[in-house]
C-alpha cells in the first residue's frame, strides 16, 4: 500500500511574489523621481530604461 503525504501549501511563493512587486514598484518610483528632477533624459524612454 502506498501512502501519500499531504503537505500544507507554502506561502513562501506568495511572499516572494509580493517582494518582487514591491521591488519593481520602488525602482519605477525612483525613475519617476529622477525624471521629475530632470536627472534622466537621453531622448527616449527605452534608452533611459536601458541605463538602469
Secondary structure, DSSP 8 states (H G I E B T S, - for coil): ----------SHHHHHHHHHHHHHHHHHHHHHHHHHHT---SSSHHHHHHT-
